[in-house]
Amino acid sequence: MKPNQRIVALWAVALLQLGATLSITAAPAASTPAPAKDWTDEIRQPSPDVTLGADLRIRDEYLSNTSMGMAGSASLTNQIRIRSRFWTGVKLCDTVSLNGRLTSEMRQFTHPPKGADGKIGASGGYRIGRFDYDEIIADSLTVKWTKMFGEPLTLTAGRQDIILGNGWIVCDGTPRDGSRTLFFDAARFNWDHAASKTVFDLVLMNNSAAPDRFIAPLEARDFRQYLSEQNEQGVVLYATNKSIAKTQLDGYFVYKHDQPVYAFASTGAARFPTSAGEIYAPGARIVTDINANWRARAEAAVEFGHKNSQDLRAYGFNSQLLYSLKDDLNNRLRLGYECLSGDDAGTARKNERWDPLWGRWPQVSELLIYNPTVGPRPFEWGNFQRINIGYSASPCKKAEFSMDYNAFFALEKEPVRGTLTSGNQRGQLFSAMVEYTYNRHVRGHLRAEYFWPGDYYDRLPAILDRGVQTFLRAEIYLTF
């Protein structure tokens, strides 16, 4: 059976089996006013002050030519990823609680085949035919204090997930471990000023490239578990205002300080570039319902400061216009435009390339994060204009279908692998996804992406394969 056929078969069979097993906990009919409690509710909350939870995510991912034929990289990869998480919360009093979560993700590579040394990949880091059992890491450990001093002020201190706005610049504090974790080591103050209909967030961050700087993982493994290429400190001031009807206005100011860390020196593998310097980024965002059918959002920011001994002068803009037909299928059409500045090769003392800050996650594509020409490091979006046309619908209440077309155009002829690029057409991306929610405990999806490189790559070394790139994923997600 071919890898992509096996993905579909795995997803379909497992979803049916797991759905049948957990069908006793299916959500009630729409006419029922509230979900009926079952035995899992009693386990999740054994007492009024204690909550428990767990989830399991199973993914089978197939990638073809995403490395564009670069030396030491396989043209075809297939991996199974299994992430498990367990969390608990303890309420100490009416206003103070403790929360923690443990996470582990193991992988099995089923392609490419192992070499003569019995290992896979250029680094020889993974074995075929068995699961690579990874470390267990605490990706959440917080103290939460609400109504501080009797005011509408909340403090959340410790390891936590933070997503501001659409996550365009603040979402993922651990980009190098993919979707295993997202956390920040931070203190977040949230003040709800009801009189002005404004919520203020002040976030103080101190993230480490190494996973054991503050809380040591159990069963720590090799270099691929490093969370970033540098230690990062930052301050984010974010304000959300809803004083205008059907409109949300956000304003923010971000400061980020990077300290390089050579995390991969001991492995013998090629090092990813690190970042050093200080970045300042003011920005604004608006989301508004124009009428019952139309919704628009736009966000813009500028960046200045110093990065890798150069003056940083960059800008970014992200927008979307959504039209909802409000029909039985919930048909929706969207048009988007994004522009992220690129580095002008003619200005040696300046760096004009957009820095995604803490936005290094698959905002646009799961496939392009593996493309070595998108940016200096994985997820490091920049130097493109992107036009998006998308469509979504719900064939039934439990299913969601979406597809998107993205066209990418370069703003600058940035050097890639030491060579200046040619044209400005970076490529075209088509993606489609089907999501299905069986009940409140079981859901899954199928996702496919295809990328056609453009003439941007015409002058690059012959080693680069400009053929179509493919990403396929099947996922099952179980929540307890």
N, C-alpha and C positions, 0 to 999 in steps of 0.2 A: 504494500500500500504506500502511495506517495505521501510525503510529509504533510502537504496541505489537505489531502483526503483524510489522513489520520487525525488531523486537528478537528475537522468537522465531526468525524465519527466519535472521537473522545468526548467532545462537548455534548452531542446529542444523547449518547448512551448514559453518561454520568448525570446529566441533568434529569433525565427521566428516572433513573434509579434513586437519586437523592430526593427528588421531588416526591416520589412515592413513599419513601421512608419518612419524610417529614410532613406528609400531607395532613396529619392529625393536627398540625399547628397552623393550618392555612388561615389566611385572613377571612373574616366573615363577609357575607354578601354586602353589597353597597347599602342596602336598606337598614342594616344593623347600625345603630347610632355609635357604638364604640366597640373596639376589639374585645372579644371575650378572653378572659385570663385562662392560661393553661399551666401545665406543670413547669414550663420554662420560666414563667414569670416569678414563680416562687423561688426558683434557684437564683434568678438574676437579682432578686431583692430578698435575701433571707431575713432581713430585719429592716425597720424604717430608716436606719442610719447607714446601712451598708448596701452597695450595689456591686454586681459582678457582671462580666460580659466577655464574650470571645467571638472571634470570627476566623474564617479560613478562606483564603483566596488561592485558587488553582488556575494557572495559566499555561497554555501551550503556545509558544511563539515560534514562528517560521520567518526567517529573513534571507533574502536572496540579493546579492550584489550591493548590499548597503555600504560596504567598505570600498566600492568602486575599484576592486582589484588591487588595492595597495599591498605592498610586500608584507608578508607575515600575517595577513588577514585572510580568513576563509571567505569564499564567495557564497557559501551556503551554510546557514546556521539554523539549528532547531534546538530549542531548550524547553524544559518543563520547569516552571517556577511555582513553588508552594510556600505561601506566606501565612503564618499563623500568629495570632495576637490574643493576649489575655489581659483584661484590665479590671480594676476595682476602684471603688471610691468609698471613702469613710467620712461621714458627717460628724465633725467634732462638736459643733454647736450650731445654732441657727445661722451663723454667718461665716463659719470657717469649715473648710473641708479639705481632705487630702485625696489626691488622685494619682494613680500609677498605671502603666501599661508595659508589658513585655512583648517583644516582637522578634521573630526569627523567620528567615526565608531561605529555603534550601532549593538547589537547582540540580537538574540532570541534563547534560548535553547529549543529545542523540545524534547530532551531526555538527561538525565534520567528524569523520572517523579518526580513531586514535592513530598516532604515529608509531614508529619503531620503539620509542621509549614508553609506550603504553599510555601516553597522555595526549591532551588535545590543545590546540591553539599555539600561538607563537610563544607565549610565556610558559607553556607546559603546565598550566595551573589547574586544569580540570581533567578528571578521569571520565571515561565513557562507561555506560552500563551500570552506574550506581549514582545515588544522590550525593551531592556535596552538602553535608550538614553544616550549616553556618552557625555563627555566633548568636547568642541570645542577648539582645540589647534592650535597655530601658529607653523607649522612645517617648515616654511621658512620665513625669514625676513632678507634681505641682502642689503648692499650697494656694488655695483660693479663699480670699477674704472679701465678702460682699458687704455692702452698706458700711464701709469704713467710717468710723467716728459718727455714725448716724447719717452720713451723706450718701448720695447716689454714686458712690465711688467703689470700684472693684479692683482688687489687686490679684493678679495671677502670677506667681513666681515659681520658676523652675523650668524644667524641660516640657515644651508644649508646642502644639501646632498653631500657626498663625497665618491666616489668609486675609489680606486686606483688599477690598474692592474685588476685581476679577482675578486677583493674583498676578497681575501683569508684572509688578516689580517686587511684591512681597508674598511669597507662597512657600518656597522650598529652601530650607536652611541646610539640607544635606544632599546636594545634587549628584554627588558621585555614586551614591548607592541606589540610584534609580528611584523606583516607587516603593522601595521597602519602607522608608521613613521620610518625613518632611520636617522634622522638629527644629526648634530653636531653643537654645539655652538663654532664657530671657526673663525679664520682669515686665509685665504689661499692666498699665494703669488704664482703666476705662471709666470715664466720667460721663454720665447721662444728664445733660443740662436740659431739663424738660421745658423750661421757659423759652428757650430759643430753638427747641426741637433739633438740638445738635448733640452728637455724641463725639467725645474727644478720646483718642487713644494715644498714649505715650508708651513706646516700646523701647526698652534698653536691651541690646543683644550682645552676647559674647559666645560666638560659635567657634568650635575647634575642628581642625582638619582630622585629628586623630579621634577615634571613637572612645578612647579611654581617658581623656583628659579630666573629666569630672566624675563620670560613672563608668567603671570598667565593665565591658561586656563579659559574658560567660562563653567559654569555648571560642575565644577570638581566633580568627583565621588570617588569611593572607591580605595583600595590599589592596585588593579590590573593595575592601570594606571601608577604606578611608572615605570620609564624608565630604571632603572638599579638597581643593589644592592649596588652601591657605587658611590661617586663622583669621576670623572676622569679628570685628566689633562694630556696633552700629547703634544709631538712634533714629527712631521714626516717630514723627508727630503727625497724626492723621485725624482729620475732622470730617464728620459726616452730617450734613444738614438736610432736613426734610421739611423746611418751613414753607416751601412752595408746593402747591398741590400737584400730586402725580409726578414729582420731580425729586431726585436726590442729587445733591451737590457735594462733592468730596474735594478737599484740598489737603496737601501733605508736603512735608519736607523730610528728606532722607539724608542721613550722614552714614557713610560706610568706610571703615578703615581695614585694609587688607595687609596681612603679614605673611610673606611666602613661607611655605613648608615643603621641603623635598620629601614627600611622603613615600615615594616609590624607589628610592635609591638602592635599597637593599635587595630588591627583587631582580635586578638585571634587566628589567623591562624599560622601554623608552619612557622618559618622564613627560608628563603633561605640563604645559607651561603654568606657572603660578601668576598671581596678581599681587602687586605691591602698590600702595598709595592710599590716597584719600579721595573720596567721591562725594559730592554734594548734589542733591537732585530735588528741586522743587517741582511740584506737578499738580494737576487738577483733573477731575473726572466728573462727568454728568451722565445721568440716566434719566430719561423722561418718557412718559407715555403721552404721545402726541394726541392720540384718541384711542378708542376701544380696540383698534386693529394695529396701530403703528406704535412701535417702541424704538427709541434711538439711544445710543450711548457713545461717548467719546472720551478719550483720555490722552493727555499730553504731558510730557515732562522734558526738562533739559538737564544736562549733567555737566559739571565743571569740577576742577580739582586737578589731581595728579595721579597718573597711573603708569607704572613701569618707567619712571624717569621722564615721562612726557606730560605736557599740559593736556588735560582732557577737556574737550569741547564737543559734546554730543547731544543728540535730541532723538525723541521718539514720539510716535503718535499711533493710536489704536482706536478703531471705531467700528460700529456695526449698526445697520438699520434692519429691523425685524418687522415683517408683516404677518399677522396671524389671521387666517381666514375665518376662525371661530365656527368651523363646521364640525360635522360628526367625526371626522378623521383627525381633527386638530392639525390641519395642514398649516405649515409655516414656511415662509421664504425669507432669506436673509442675504444681505449684501454687506461686505466688510472691506475695509481698507486699513492697512498698517504700513508704517514707514519707520525704519530704524536706520539711523545714519551709519555710514561706513568710513573707514580710515582712508584719507587721501594720501596716496604714496608719495606725493610731491612735498609734503610738509613733515619733514623728519622730526621736528621738535614738538609736533602736536599729534594727538591721537583723537580722531573724530569719530571713532567707532563706538556705537551704543554699547553700554555695559548693562546686561539685564539685571544686575544687582542680585536680588533673591528670587528672580523670575526664571531660573534655569530649570524648567520642567517642560513636558511635552504640550505646550500651549497650542501649537498648531498641528504637530505631527508626532506620532510615535516612531515613524520610520526615519525621519531626518535627524534624529538625535544620534544615529549611528553613522551618518554621512560625514566623512572627515573634512569636507570642504565647507560645511555650514559655518563653522567658527573655529577659533583656536582650541576650544575644549567642547566636550559634549554639552548640549543645551545652550551654548553661548550664542544666542540669536543676535544678528546684526547685519548691517549692510544689505538691506533689501527693502523693496516696496512689494507689498503683497495685496493682491485683489482676490477676494473670496466671494463665491456664490454658493449658497447652501440651501438645502431643503430638508424638512423634518415632518414626520407624521406619526400618528398613533393608530395603527390598524385595529387595535383593540385596547382595552384599558390596561392590559398587562404588557403590551409590546410597544416599542418605540423604534422607529427607523429614521436614519439620517444619512445624508451624503453631502459631500463638499468638494468643490473644485477650487484650487488655489493656484494662481500664477505668480511667480516670483521674478523680480527684476532687480539687478544689482544697481546700487547708486555709485559705487566706486570700483575701480579695478584693483582690488586688494591682492597682494601676493598670496598664492597658495602653493605650498611646497617649494617656495623660492622662485616661483614663476608668476609673472603678471598674467592676469586672466584676459580673456578676449572680449566677447560681446557682453551685453547686459542681461540676457535672458538666463536666469539661474535655473529655471525649470518649471514643470507643471506637476501638481500633485492632485491625485484623485483619491478620496477616502469614502468608505461607507461602513456603517455599523448598524447591527440589529441588537437591541437589548430586550430581554424578557424577564419579568418579575413573576416567579411562580407563586410565592407567598412572602410573608414578611421575613422568612428565614432563608429563602433561596432565590437567587437571581443569577443571570449570566448574560454574556454577550459574545458576538462574533464581530471582528473588525478586520477590514482589509484596506491596505494603502498601496498605491502605485505611484512612483515618481519617475518622470522622464527628464533627464538633465538637458539643459539648453546650451547655447553657444558660448556661455560664460566659461566653459571648460575647454574650449577648442585649442588653446595654446598650452594646456597643461601636459605633463609627461605622458608618454604613450601607455605607461603602466595603468593609468586610470581607465576603467571600463565605463563607457558612457551609455551602456545599455540600461533598460528599465530596471528599477529597483522595486522590490516587493517586501511587504510586511503583512503577515497574517497572524491573528491572535484569536484563540478561544479561551473564554474565562468562565469559571463558576465561582460564585461568591456566596458563602454560607455565613449567616449571622445567628449567634445564639443569644 
